[in-house]
Amino acid sequence: MKPTTTLGRWGRRARAVLKPLVYRFRSKQLYRLANFYVNAVDNDHDCDFYTNGEAEFARARLPGAKIAFDVGAAKGGWTKIALAADPHVKVHCFEPTSRRFKILEDLKLGDRVVLNNLGLGDSAGEARIFYGASGGSNSLYPQRYNGEAYVAADVETVKISTIDNYCRERGIDWVDFIKMDIEGYEMAAIRGAEQMLRRGRIGIIQFEYSYVFLDAGTSLRAVMEYVHSINRDYRFHKLYPDGARPIPTYDQTMDNFKTQNWALIKTPDSAARADQPAAGFVSIRKSS
């Protein structure tokens, strides 16, 4: 047990005085304002490319890139950002649903875009996708709302492959940037890139993390541990409007299942030797 400091004693006394007052005069409006402030500072629950840092991150990292993957291309919003970031980058889009794939086709994005009516996971085959299952988005996981199971009224069977298979079939030996927004299937898609990650043949993987990870039975910690079990040269960063901030150590409070965007960024091979722990995942810090 840690010795009690003067600051700790004052903190306890302040809580003893303030907590009853907070509960007595609690305000829903103040709570919402405080919650909005915390989410804004932490850059949580913002799905807008242009305000959550995704667009700026792409613009900063894509110049000079040759190949990018848009996994969960939806209506092509991120692909348009990528095409504008570099005049030579080729974007491979992956969208498993027939409806959104038709939207992508109708955009006529040009010869720098390769459209794939395909999802990416950890094994090749088929899977059912649930329309509107994730807050209006489509997901390979049927979510639960207020304890009630999602009613699978609108379901489509889609094709699934893996990043490793796709790269092998296309003769792709290096991918500069992979963006993933696939409603909880991110961990599966990362597992499906095991060989490319092991060989260090992916520059960046940006992935969305959210409450859908609960339905997928996974966590941010699981992603971190998996990636560093196969290649320690990748460092984790959280995206903010002003840039990607390195996160050297896992903390339990990170797994809050709020919508966020994270990035795996490859460092030079010399940055981490096989006989040393990864600087990007030094230890698990317990919250006090």
N, C-alpha and C positions, 0 to 999 in steps of 0.2 A: 504494500500500500504506500502511495506517495505521501511524503510529509505535507501537511497543510501550510501553504504560504500565506503571508499577510494579504496578498492580492486575492488568493482563493477564499479567505475568510470574508473579505469585503464583498466579493462576488456573491457568496452565499447570502450574506445579509441583504444585499441589494435585491436579489431574487425573492427573498422572504417578504420584503416590503412591496416590491413592484408587482409580483404575480397576482396577489389578491386584487390589486387595483385594476390590472389589465382585465381580469375576469369579470370584475364588477362593472367596468365601463367599456366592455368589448364592443367593437364596431365592425360590422361586415364590410363597410366601405374602407375603413382603415386597413383591415386584413387584406382585402383585394389589392389595395394600393401597395402595401408592403410586399405581397406576393408578386405583384407585377415588377416591383423594383428588384427583388431578388432574382427573378427569372431573367430580367434584362441584364443585370450585372453578370450572371452566370451564362448568359446566352442560351437559355433553355426555352423550349416550346416555341421556337421561331422557325417556321418552315419556308420562309421566303428567301430564295437565293440571294436577293439583293440587299437584305438587311442582316442575315445571319452569318455572313462571311464566306459563303460558298462561292459566290461570283468572284469576289476579290482573290480568294485562294486560287481559283482556276486561272484567273488572269495573271497572277504572279508566278504560277508554276508551269503553265502550259507553253509559254513561248520557247521555241526550240524543240518541242516534243514532236514525235513522228506518229505515235499511235496512242489513242485513248479509248477506253471502254466506258460506255454509258450503260450501266447495268440497272435496269428499271427505268428505261428511257421515257416512259409515260407519253407525254405530249411534246417531247423534244426541247423543253426549256433549257436544260443543262447543255445539251448538244449544241444549241445555238450559241451559248456562251463560249463553249470550247472552240467552235469554228471561228468565232470572232477573235479569240485570244492568239491564234497563230494561223497564218494563211496556208500552212503546209500540213497541219496535223490531220490525220485521218481518224474519224470517230466510228467505232463499231458499236452500234446500238443493239441492246437486247431488251425486247418487250414481248412477254409471253402471251398476253391477251390479244385476241383477234380484233377487239374493238379499238384499243389504243394503237395497235400496230397499223390499222387502217388510217388512223389520224397521222401517224408518222409517214406513211406512204404518201398521203395527200399533201404533206408539207413540201415534197420534192426538194429535199435538202441538198441535192447535188452529188457529184461523183466523189466527194471527200467523205461521204457517209455510207457505211455498210449496214443495212438493216437486217436484223435477225429476229424472226418470229419465234423466240426461244427464251426460256428462263435459264438462269445459272444457279447450280446448287452443288452438292457434294457427290452426286452420282447421276449418271445419265438414265433417262427413262421418261415417265409421264407423271404428272401430279395434278391435283385439282386446285384451282384457284377460285377464291371466293370474292365475288364482286361486292364492293361496298363494305367489306368486313373490317376495315381498319380506319375508322373515323371517316368513311367516305372513299378511302383508297381500297385497292384490291390487294389481297394477301393470300399466301399459300397456307396461312394458319387462320382457322376460324376463331375469332376472339370472343371474349365474354364481356358483357356489359351489365353492371350492377348485379353480378352473380348469375345472370341469365346467359345461356349459351346462344351464340349467334345462329339465327335461323338461316340455313343455307338454301335460300330460295333461288339464287342466281349463281350458278357454278359452271366453270368451264374446265375441261381437261386440256392441259397444255404440255408442251415438250420441254424437257429439262436436259441440259448438258452441264459440263464443268469448264472452268477456265483452262485447266490443263488440257482437256480434250480439244477444246476449240483452238487453242494456240498450236497444239500438235498438228491438227488437221489443216490449219491455215499456214503452217510454217512460220509462225510468229515466235521469235526468240526473245523479244523484249517488249514490254508494255510500259510506257512512260507514266500513265495515270489511269487509274480505275476508279470511277465514281459508282457507289452502290447506294441505292435507295429502294429496298425491296421488302419493306414491311416485315422485319423479323427474320428474313431468310439470309441476312448478311453473314452470319456465322457459317451457314452451310456453304455459301458461295466462297468464303475464305478457305474453308477446308478443301473445296474443290480446286483451289489454286496451290495446293501443297507443294507440288514439284517446282512450279515457277517461283514460289516463295523460297523454297529450300535452296534453289540455285541463285537466288537474288536477282531474278529477271523481271521484277516489277519495281518501278520507281516509287510510286505512291498508290496507296489504296485509301480513298476517302469513303467512309461508311456512316450511315445513319444509325443511331442508337435510340431506342425509345421503349415505351411500355410493351410493345409487341414482342420484345425479347422475353417477357414473362410467358407469353403463349408459346414461344419457341423453346422454352425450357433452358435458356442460356442467359449469359450476363456479360457485362463489359470485362469483368475479371477473367471469364472463360476465354474471351477473344485474346486478351493480353497474354495469358498463360499459353494458349495454343500457339500463337505466332512465335513467341520467344522459345518455345520448345523445339521449333524447327529452324529458326534463323534469328540470331541475336542482333543482327545488323539493322533491324527495323526498330524505329523509335515512335512512340505514341505521342500524338499532339491533339489538343482540342481546338476546334475552330471557334474564333471570335470575330466580330466585325473588323477588328484592327489586325487580324493575322492569326496564325496557328501557333499556339503556345505549347511548348514541350511539357509533358507530364511524366516526370522521371519515376514516380513511385505510385503504386496503386493504393487507394484509400477506400475503405468500405463505403464511405458516403458517396463515392462516385456512382455506385450502382443505385441511383435513385429512379431510374426508368423514365426520366424526363427526356423529351425529344432533343437530341443534340447531334452534332456532326463531329466525327473524329477522323484523324488521318494517321495512317502508317507511312512513315517516310524512311526510305532506305538510306543508311549512311555508308561511307566507304568501308570496304571489307576490313581495313586495318583498324577501324574504330572499336571493334570488339573481338577479342581472341576467344577461341573455343574453351579455353581453360579458365575464363573469367566470367563472373555474372554480367548480364546485360545492363548497361547503364540506363536503358529505357525501362527496366523493370527490376530495380534493385531489390526491393523487398515489399512486403505487404505491411502497410502502416495501419495500426488499429486506431480507431477514433477514440478520443478520451471522453 
